[in-house]
Amino acid sequence: MSFTLEDLEARIAARAAVTDGSSYTARLLGDGMGKCAQKLGEEAVETVIAALGSDRAALTAESADLLYHLLVVLRAGGVPLSSVFEELERRTAQSGLEEKASRTESRE
């Protein structure tokens, strides 16, 4: 399988541009960040519930929904996926404990 998060980001961008009322993505984005974030939160909870169960298919489906809604929120916030990847790359240049400590220190 060669479908990537970048492919999903591009599909969301294409669907966001649809103006004939046929795109759920365009409608969701049109409702604003609040609605996009609410949907992301709902999907996060559903993913957690699926993770606590024993149904791998449910966990797979909910994870797909979660990733979709995360990318919609990123689009609504004007944050390209590449920026998230850059941040992950920066963080993985050090151990997780070191990275977490640096975030704590910078907030003081």
Secondary structure, 3 states (H helix, E strand, C coil): CCCCHHHHHHHHHHHHCCCCCCCHHHHHHHCCHHHHHHHHHHHHHHHHHHHHCCCHHHHHHHHHHHHHHHHHHHHHCCCCHHHHHHHHHHHCCCCHHHHHHHHHHHHC
